[in-house]
Amino acid sequence: MPAYEICYLDEAGALTYKFSATCDDDQRAKILAHAMKLPSAKRLEVWTGEALIYTRPSATPERQMLRAS
C-alpha cells in the first residue's frame, strides 16, 4: 500500500498540521484528506513521496516548487 502525507495549510499558506497515512490508492487518500480537514484549514495537499497528487483549492506553481526543493 502506498504511503501518503496529508498537509493542511492556513490562508497564508503556512503548514498548520499534517499526518501520514497508508491508503489503498490515491482516491482513498483524497477522501481521507477531506474527511480529516478541520474548518480552520484553508488548503489541503496530498503528497506521495515528492509528488503532489491532489490539492484543494488548486496549487500554485510556487508551492509545488517549494516542496520539490
C-alpha positions as CSV (number, residue, x, y, z in Angstrom):
1,M,0.0,0.0,0.0
2,P,1.3,3.5,-0.9
3,A,2.2,5.9,1.9
4,Y,0.8,9.5,1.8
5,E,1.5,12.7,3.6
6,I,-1.6,14.8,4.1
7,C,-1.0,18.5,4.8
8,Y,-3.3,21.3,5.9
9,L,-2.4,25.0,5.4
10,D,-3.8,28.3,6.6
11,E,-4.9,31.3,4.5
12,A,-1.2,32.5,4.3
13,G,0.0,29.1,3.0
14,A,1.7,28.1,6.3
15,L,1.5,24.5,7.4
16,T,-0.9,24.1,10.3
17,Y,-0.8,20.3,10.6
18,K,0.0,17.1,8.7
19,F,-0.1,13.4,9.1
20,S,1.0,10.3,7.3
21,A,-1.4,7.6,6.2
22,T,-1.2,4.3,4.3
23,C,-4.1,4.1,1.8
24,D,-5.0,1.6,-0.9
25,D,-4.8,4.2,-3.7
26,D,-4.8,7.9,-4.4
27,Q,-8.6,8.2,-4.4
28,R,-8.8,6.9,-0.8
29,A,-6.0,9.3,0.3
30,K,-8.0,12.2,-1.2
31,I,-11.2,11.1,0.6
32,L,-9.3,10.7,3.9
33,A,-7.8,14.2,3.5
34,H,-11.2,15.7,3.1
35,A,-12.7,13.7,6.0
36,M,-10.0,14.8,8.4
37,K,-10.0,18.5,7.4
38,L,-10.8,21.0,10.1
39,P,-12.8,24.1,9.2
40,S,-9.8,26.3,10.0
41,A,-7.7,24.7,7.2
42,K,-7.9,26.7,4.1
43,R,-5.9,24.4,1.8
44,L,-5.2,20.7,1.8
45,E,-2.5,18.8,-0.1
46,V,-1.9,15.1,-0.6
47,W,1.7,14.0,-1.3
48,T,3.2,10.7,-2.1
49,G,6.9,10.9,-1.9
50,E,7.9,14.1,-3.7
51,A,4.8,14.2,-5.9
52,L,1.8,16.4,-5.2
53,I,-1.1,14.3,-6.2
54,Y,-4.0,16.4,-5.0
55,T,-4.7,19.9,-3.6
56,R,-7.8,21.9,-2.9
57,P,-8.0,24.7,-3.9
58,S,-5.7,24.1,-6.8
59,A,-2.0,24.5,-6.0
60,T,0.1,27.5,-7.2
61,P,3.3,26.7,-9.1
62,E,5.3,28.4,-6.3
63,R,4.0,25.9,-3.7
64,Q,4.9,22.9,-5.9
65,M,8.4,24.3,-6.4
66,L,8.9,24.8,-2.7
67,R,8.1,21.1,-2.0
68,A,10.4,19.9,-4.8
69,S,13.4,21.8,-3.4
